[in-house]
Amino acid sequence: MASNMDREMILADFQAAINGVIPQENGILQSEYGGETLQGPAYGPTSHSTAASSASSSSSAFRHVVPSRQIVERQPRMLDFRVEYRDRNVDVVLEDSSTVGDIKHILENELQIPASKMLLKGWKTGDVDDSTVLKTLHLPKNNSLYVLTPDLPPPSSSHSGALQESLNQNFMLIITHREVQREYNLNFSGSSTIQEVKRNVYDLTSIPVRHQLWEGWPPSATDDSMTLAVSGVSFPCHRLTVGRRSSPVQTREQSEEQCTDVHMVSDSDGDDFEDATEFGVDDGEMFGVASSALRKSPMMPENAENEGDALLQFTAEFSSRYGDCHPVYFIGSLEAAFQEAFYGKARDRKLLAIYLHHDESVLTNVFCSQMLCAESIVSYLSQNFITWAWDMTKEANRARFLTMCTRHFGSVVAQTIRTQKTDQFPLFLIIMGKRSSNEVLNVIQGNTTVDELMMRLMAAMEIFSAQQQEDIKDEDEREARENVKREQDEAYRISLEADRAKREAQEREMAEQFRLEQIRKEQEEEREAIRLSLEQSLPPEPKEESTESVSKLRIRTPSGEFFERRFLASSKLQVVFDFVASKGYPWEEYKLLGTFPRRDVTQLDPNKSLLEVKLYPQETLFLEAKE
């Protein structure tokens, strides 16, 4: 009987502690499932009187409770690396006290490539040396790197072709829901990731990804970011089983059933705290004290020169505190986040969400672990928002953000944030870019629920979507006008090109005609010069009464004209050829034919005399053009 009374008093004190730490604006602590509330233990009249009679001993009973969980010294921080080399992915897990060279030595064994031949790329801070300690790089828990081997020959393309074929195939996953014994047949492409499969199963079974317990994945499926094509699942179909992971509190209670230690959970079935476990909140998060005391690293360095480096540390520390399921924070300055969200094409623009963190607020742990890391919130933010973060814990960082806020949003918004009390943090600012300025649509404080946060994000998206449709319409009209102008300019350019080509063709034709005319004139001048030269070199025509033997030749031209001349019978046949050429009929182009008998005189020896070739005393010849 005394044990039951002690237990009831302890539960009452525990409920009062929760109500004292977490602000209860609505008077209830809402759970993740359907708005259920955590009520304190119901006391009847007997229990009230018992509590009153035992008030003096309640605090003493609570002080003598021996905690079953010992606070242990914090373990070294582990870093996960996914290293890509050609068509292979290698997972490396190291402590942050290791060096870059340690990663290369592990890859040397896995890839069978000498470490000296490797170039390890993908570091956010640029190239690093092998001696660089990982802790100094302020890396997030999960990292992606890739290896280059420029000194090694490339592999054959057969394997990459097979991988591409697998990525294009469709896999059927036959998934059995263990608790309800229901089977789902789901089709996925080979390029789908294991994470996408788990999110689809969440939509069907209402089991959050972090609570899903799977059976049937191949041993090679070690990372949720792997595609089905490379995960090793069977083609064309593969069987899997999914169930809900048991609660950590239930597991702890089962292991402590044999313990005789007096503890407020040791003799309980744990039902009173099941909802808190489903939230994923540990004791330190519920009280907002214990886990903060164990943290050594700030979310963001004070007076960081580079905002990108500060956001890298923020992302890494956020992952180490709250897990890998969180919004994807934009790494870069606030101006760069504006550029990414607001200044692309209208269809690609997004809202900007600014998360303002504060380590000293009692709401921070619950807001981060329950609201900001809820899968529905993470998915909605990744699809519709660019998320940028800043830590307001340090005064210097707070002042720096307020300066940025004044510059980009105006003094009114900056003053609104300046007047926020510590326990009103974290803050979530929803920003929409407009043509002339940036508008703050909403300022969400940390004392909210997942459903309320989702509704306010969706309300902001409705406003943004209406504005985006107008921007898309204006952009389409502007592009249509620009397309018409481009088409007109192109048509004008083509017309100019055609006119220029026509003009150039005419100029070329005229130039060719002029060139041919010049050649013709030069040839005529040359022929005329040759004709005159031959005419002047002819011996004088003998007279009819000459005492020497004279041969009289009558020559008919192709046009039907005749010309005749007397030659000495002793003159060479070449003299006749020169005479004919002097009349404009060179013997290279024309042949001289005799009549009876018909013969080609130009084929005879030009050094023979007319008498020898029987062109004496007279002969009629005619000219014919050579073929």
Disulfide bonds with the S-S distance in Angstrom:
none
